């Protein structure tokens, strides 16, 4: 499929299923995706590995976190590898996350 046919298909089909098409430059896309996808998948995958479960005592923020966990719980490992490995800006997000987590741990 040509690039123009694929773009037309995206712009005509995706809104019909409730998705917004955002036209952007590749570099800008990668920066935004590193934050929105990379960080979300990274944290949710870490929480999956922690084996957190719903409890009787909860908060709205915990429920939101658990919702993110459920979205990635059954993803193939290649999904996270692709999101973090293929995006040139993901490593910067990961490094910043680790640095801030370490700084927080040192304060406690």
GUSE-875075 format. One record per residue (C-alpha): x, y, z; residue number from 1. Coordinates in nm, 3 decimals. Example, Ala and Ser with C-alpha at 12.3 -4.5 7.8 and 13.67 -1.06 7.14 Angstrom:
<sites>
u:1.230&v:-0.450&w:0.780&pos:1 $
u:1.367&v:-0.106&w:0.714&pos:2 $
</sites>
This chain:
<sites>
u:0.000&v:0.000&w:0.000&pos:1 $
u:0.140&v:0.339&w:-0.092&pos:2 $
u:0.208&v:0.596&w:0.177&pos:3 $
u:-0.071&v:0.825&w:0.048&pos:4 $
u:-0.324&v:0.539&w:0.040&pos:5 $
u:-0.225&v:0.438&w:0.393&pos:6 $
u:-0.261&v:0.798&w:0.514&pos:7 $
u:-0.604&v:0.824&w:0.350&pos:8 $
u:-0.710&v:0.496&w:0.509&pos:9 $
u:-0.600&v:0.616&w:0.852&pos:10 $
u:-0.774&v:0.951&w:0.817&pos:11 $
u:-1.099&v:0.795&w:0.698&pos:12 $
u:-1.118&v:0.476&w:0.909&pos:13 $
u:-0.969&v:0.565&w:1.245&pos:14 $
u:-1.217&v:0.842&w:1.336&pos:15 $
u:-1.500&v:0.594&w:1.274&pos:16 $
u:-1.372&v:0.379&w:1.559&pos:17 $
u:-1.325&v:0.674&w:1.793&pos:18 $
u:-0.957&v:0.747&w:1.732&pos:19 $
u:-0.819&v:1.090&w:1.655&pos:20 $
u:-0.568&v:1.120&w:1.372&pos:21 $
u:-0.288&v:1.361&w:1.455&pos:22 $
u:-0.064&v:1.471&w:1.170&pos:23 $
u:0.285&v:1.545&w:1.296&pos:24 $
u:0.650&v:1.530&w:1.200&pos:25 $
u:0.826&v:1.198&w:1.275&pos:26 $
u:1.061&v:1.354&w:1.529&pos:27 $
u:0.776&v:1.520&w:1.717&pos:28 $
u:0.581&v:1.194&w:1.709&pos:29 $
u:0.874&v:1.005&w:1.860&pos:30 $
u:0.923&v:1.261&w:2.139&pos:31 $
u:0.554&v:1.251&w:2.234&pos:32 $
u:0.532&v:0.871&w:2.203&pos:33 $
u:0.840&v:0.820&w:2.422&pos:34 $
u:0.659&v:0.999&w:2.700&pos:35 $
u:0.302&v:0.879&w:2.644&pos:36 $
u:0.369&v:0.521&w:2.537&pos:37 $
u:0.716&v:0.454&w:2.665&pos:38 $
u:0.668&v:0.578&w:3.019&pos:39 $
u:0.321&v:0.426&w:3.052&pos:40 $
u:0.432&v:0.084&w:2.930&pos:41 $
u:0.750&v:0.093&w:3.137&pos:42 $
u:0.567&v:0.169&w:3.463&pos:43 $
u:0.278&v:-0.067&w:3.392&pos:44 $
u:0.520&v:-0.350&w:3.310&pos:45 $
u:0.711&v:-0.290&w:3.632&pos:46 $
u:0.383&v:-0.304&w:3.823&pos:47 $
u:0.292&v:-0.629&w:3.645&pos:48 $
u:0.623&v:-0.775&w:3.766&pos:49 $
u:0.538&v:-0.658&w:4.121&pos:50 $
u:0.223&v:-0.871&w:4.091&pos:51 $
u:0.002&v:-0.600&w:4.240&pos:52 $
u:-0.363&v:-0.693&w:4.274&pos:53 $
u:-0.684&v:-0.512&w:4.359&pos:54 $
u:-0.749&v:-0.489&w:4.731&pos:55 $
u:-1.053&v:-0.403&w:4.941&pos:56 $
u:-0.886&v:-0.073&w:5.031&pos:57 $
u:-0.822&v:0.137&w:4.723&pos:58 $
u:-0.806&v:0.488&w:4.581&pos:59 $
u:-0.898&v:0.638&w:4.246&pos:60 $
u:-0.530&v:0.681&w:4.162&pos:61 $
u:-0.459&v:0.314&w:4.244&pos:62 $
u:-0.754&v:0.210&w:4.027&pos:63 $
u:-0.612&v:0.417&w:3.739&pos:64 $
u:-0.272&v:0.252&w:3.785&pos:65 $
u:-0.430&v:-0.093&w:3.788&pos:66 $
u:-0.620&v:-0.006&w:3.470&pos:67 $
u:-0.286&v:0.067&w:3.298&pos:68 $
u:-0.149&v:-0.262&w:3.434&pos:69 $
u:-0.441&v:-0.456&w:3.287&pos:70 $
u:-0.387&v:-0.289&w:2.949&pos:71 $
u:-0.035&v:-0.433&w:2.922&pos:72 $
u:-0.052&v:-0.746&w:3.138&pos:73 $
u:-0.090&v:-0.985&w:2.843&pos:74 $
u:0.126&v:-0.800&w:2.590&pos:75 $
u:0.400&v:-0.999&w:2.425&pos:76 $
u:0.745&v:-0.896&w:2.552&pos:77 $
u:0.820&v:-0.766&w:2.203&pos:78 $
u:0.568&v:-0.484&w:2.252&pos:79 $
u:0.769&v:-0.321&w:2.530&pos:80 $
u:1.094&v:-0.391&w:2.345&pos:81 $
u:0.956&v:-0.218&w:2.034&pos:82 $
u:0.820&v:0.081&w:2.226&pos:83 $
u:1.140&v:0.138&w:2.423&pos:84 $
u:1.395&v:0.006&w:2.175&pos:85 $
u:1.272&v:0.154&w:1.849&pos:86 $
u:1.209&v:0.506&w:1.975&pos:87 $
u:1.526&v:0.718&w:1.989&pos:88 $
u:1.383&v:0.930&w:2.274&pos:89 $
u:1.273&v:0.643&w:2.498&pos:90 $
u:1.617&v:0.594&w:2.652&pos:91 $
u:1.616&v:0.954&w:2.776&pos:92 $
u:1.277&v:0.905&w:2.939&pos:93 $
u:1.398&v:0.580&w:3.098&pos:94 $
u:1.718&v:0.743&w:3.231&pos:95 $
u:1.522&v:1.035&w:3.377&pos:96 $
u:1.273&v:0.798&w:3.542&pos:97 $
u:1.554&v:0.593&w:3.698&pos:98 $
u:1.734&v:0.903&w:3.819&pos:99 $
u:1.424&v:1.048&w:3.982&pos:100 $
u:1.331&v:0.712&w:4.137&pos:101 $
u:1.682&v:0.683&w:4.283&pos:102 $
u:1.666&v:1.036&w:4.420&pos:103 $
u:1.331&v:0.961&w:4.581&pos:104 $
u:1.466&v:0.641&w:4.735&pos:105 $
u:1.762&v:0.830&w:4.881&pos:106 $
u:1.526&v:1.073&w:5.055&pos:107 $
u:1.339&v:0.796&w:5.235&pos:108 $
</sites>
